[in-house]
Amino acid sequence: MRTPTQQENGIVAVLDALGAANYTNVEIERFMRSRENVLTLLNQKAEDVLGENDSHMAAPMITTFTFNDTVIVILRTGRKPPSLQEITAFFMIMRKFLVDSLQHRILFRGSVAIGTFYVNDKTNTVMGEAVTDAAAWYNRAEWIGVHATPRTTLIIQRWLEHERVVKGYVMIDYDIPLKGGSTVRAKAVNWPKIFFVKPYTPCSPKERPREKLLEFLSFHQVPLGVETKYFNTLAFFDHAAAKVKEENRHLKVKIKSAPSRP
């Protein structure tokens, strides 16, 4: 068996599909088709986002791995740790991936970690400190969504302190609900934002964002004991939606207060 031999830097997302372990044969077939579709869309988004920033990035590359109902997405940054621009790009890719998955009736939850890892594409192998970090947190959250691990949250916050730039359109601070009733403050992928962006929203002209999310969630059965995941997801959506409304109010005030040209 061949093993990976070169350590790389980058970002890792470990995701699992909620409820997939109990799928019927028909549901498994639908899931596999849907997963193929959303992974194709993910690669297309990666080409768009990373292509636009290619001149500023150290030749990043997106790779995906699938194991049963688990998906691993990695962004390789070579010998250097990811920059804030690369981190932002990765969160943008994950943001669209989550909404595409909702549209294709897949509910993903998981975590993102920054660090080093080893990859062997020929044997579909990825392992290392970043994978271990993400794997320790990917199934702890009681919701549908993706959040940074505590260590990665600190790394991102350090970048934001240095850059003095807010990346609220792709990531948002939130008390992530965990199994057992506890929470952890972390950076979360701001996927609800897409519902409010006209070129990308899954909503039809007559649909409201919250109404559309409820439609996506209602496609799925809600067995006893998992209902909190759905209501926690809705609470996160409401939190992010309130941020969008606040930003829009500030923008309107800024436009009104801007001096008019003679």
VENLINHU-V614024 format. One record per pair of residues at least 24 apart in sequence whose ideal C-beta (glycine too) atoms are under 7 Angstrom apart, sorted by the first residue. I is the first residue (numbers start at 1). J is the second residue. If there is no record, write none. Layout:
# VENLINHU-V614024
i;j
I;J
I;J
This chain:
# VENLINHU-V614024
i;j
1;123
2;120
2;122
2;123
3;120
4;118
4;119
4;120
4;125
6;118
7;116
7;118
8;76
8;78
8;116
8;117
8;119
9;77
9;78
9;79
9;80
9;81
9;82
9;116
10;74
10;75
10;76
10;77
10;82
10;117
11;74
11;75
11;82
11;87
11;90
11;112
11;114
12;72
12;74
12;113
12;117
12;130
12;131
12;134
13;72
13;73
13;94
13;110
13;112
13;134
13;146
14;70
14;72
14;110
14;111
14;134
14;135
14;138
15;70
15;71
15;108
15;109
15;110
15;138
15;146
16;69
16;70
16;109
16;110
16;138
16;139
17;69
17;106
17;107
17;108
18;107
18;109
18;144
18;229
19;107
19;220
20;69
21;69
31;106
34;104
34;105
34;106
35;106
37;104
38;97
38;100
38;101
38;104
38;106
39;64
41;100
42;93
42;97
45;93
45;96
46;93
49;89
49;92
49;93
50;89
53;85
53;89
56;85
57;85
57;86
60;86
62;93
63;119
63;121
65;124
65;126
72;126
74;117
74;119
74;126
81;114
82;114
84;159
84;163
87;156
87;159
88;167
88;170
91;170
91;171
91;189
92;170
94;146
94;189
95;170
95;189
95;190
95;191
95;193
95;194
96;194
98;145
98;146
98;189
98;191
99;191
99;194
99;202
102;216
103;202
103;216
105;219
107;144
107;220
108;144
109;141
109;143
109;144
109;145
109;146
110;138
110;146
111;137
111;138
111;146
111;147
111;148
111;149
112;146
112;148
112;149
112;152
113;149
113;152
114;152
114;155
140;178
140;179
141;176
141;177
141;178
142;177
142;178
142;179
142;228
142;229
142;232
143;177
143;229
143;232
143;233
143;236
144;229
144;233
145;188
145;189
145;191
145;233
145;236
146;189
147;176
147;186
147;187
147;188
148;186
148;187
150;184
150;186
153;186
153;187
156;187
168;243
169;193
172;240
172;243
174;236
174;239
177;232
190;240
192;237
192;240
192;241
193;240
193;244
196;244
209;241
210;237
210;241
213;237
